[in-house]
């Protein structure tokens, strides 16, 4: 027999009757501690969820602000800058200057006096044959005639041979490629497609108005939510 069977059972004094065992009851302090711990856990969980929601909302607002700022900068650079600062932007359509300039890249050209055109520069000019299209190629040689005209021999970096012509630059100004913005031309061409352009014309103002209304009427948090 085990020790548990040999242990005496509690009896009522004077009667010998066995008293039933009463399970221990939690004290008031223990109950209060348990309730407080549960409340703290619930409050912490609620606060954590509220903080995550506020962080997500802030990130969303900052992303919207950044996108709008970027759109304004691109618009100003393409539409306003050339009239104010004098540069021009063009989209590269071929791979003749790859890998330095790839199809879909936007190039920025700035004016310089024709007399300053030198070998090694990349310039944009109208070719003297066929459709007189605009090309941007590297200058191999530049010769100045007695009347001040400059004749250049050019070549695309990706082409095997020099261009089969020599071009005489007319006027006083040549256009030198000074910057390349990768893939921006592809984005511009996409924005010019009928579906996208119509979506921007009708959808962008609607989204902007909705965003402004939400910013004005956004509900404020109560004191309990901020704890």
SULNORUR-V419933 format. One record per residue. N is the residue number from 0. OMEGA is omega in whole degrees, 0 to 359 (none if undefined). NEAR is the number of other ideal C-beta (glycine too) atoms within 10 Angstrom. Layout:
N&OMEGA&NEAR  N&OMEGA&NEAR
This chain:
0&183&5  1&180&6  2&181&6  3&181&6  4&182&6  5&182&7  6&180&7  7&178&6  8&182&8  9&178&9  10&178&11  11&181&9  12&173&7  13&182&6  14&182&8  15&181&7  16&180&9  17&181&11  18&178&11  19&178&6  20&180&8  21&180&6  22&181&4  23&180&6  24&178&8  25&180&10  26&179&9  27&179&8  28&180&8  29&179&10  30&180&11  31&180&11  32&180&12  33&179&11  34&180&10  35&180&10  36&178&10  37&180&10  38&179&10  39&178&10  40&179&10  41&180&10  42&180&12  43&179&10  44&179&10  45&179&13  46&179&13  47&178&10  48&179&10  49&179&15  50&179&11  51&180&10  52&179&12  53&178&13  54&179&10  55&179&10  56&179&11  57&178&10  58&179&10  59&179&10  60&180&14  61&178&10  62&178&10  63&178&14  64&181&11  65&179&10  66&179&10  67&179&12  68&179&10  69&179&10  70&179&11  71&180&10  72&180&11  73&179&15  74&180&11  75&181&11  76&183&17  77&187&14  78&186&10  79&183&10  80&180&16  81&180&14  82&184&8  83&186&8  84&173&10  85&177&10  86&177&16  87&177&14  88&180&18  89&177&16  90&179&15  91&184&21  92&182&15  93&179&14  94&184&15  95&180&18  96&178&24  97&3&15  98&181&8  99&177&14  100&183&23  101&176&17  102&183&15  103&176&18  104&174&20  105&177&22  106&177&23  107&180&17  108&181&21  109&183&14  110&172&13  111&179&16  112&180&10  113&181&20  114&182&13  115&178&11  116&182&20  117&176&13  118&181&12  119&177&8  120&170&18  121&182&21  122&175&23  123&182&16  124&177&21  125&180&13  126&185&16  127&183&12  128&175&11  129&186&7  130&179&7  131&180&9  132&180&9  133&177&12  134&175&18  135&183&23  136&182&25  137&180&21  138&174&21  139&179&14  140&179&12  141&181&21  142&181&11  143&179&12  144&181&9  145&180&5  146&177&5  147&178&9  148&182&13  149&178&19  150&185&15  151&168&25  152&186&16  153&179&24  154&171&16  155&183&20  156&182&14  157&180&14  158&181&16  159&184&6  160&176&7  161&178&15  162&184&20  163&177&7  164&169&12  165&185&14  166&175&20  167&181&13  168&183&19  169&180&12  170&183&7  171&189&10  172&170&11  173&183&24  174&183&21  175&176&18  176&184&21  177&180&13  178&178&11  179&177&17  180&186&16  181&169&11  182&183&12  183&179&18  184&177&20  185&178&15  186&180&13  187&179&15  188&178&13  189&180&12  190&181&11  191&178&10  192&185&10  193&184&7  194&183&8  195&181&13  196&178&12  197&178&10  198&179&12  199&182&13  200&184&9  201&185&9  202&183&11  203&177&11  204&179&10  205&179&9  206&179&11  207&178&12  208&179&10  209&179&10  210&178&14  211&179&10  212&179&10  213&179&10  214&181&10  215&187&7  216&181&7  217&181&9  218&178&6  219&180&6  220&176&11  221&180&8  222&180&6  223&181&9  224&184&13  225&181&11  226&none&10
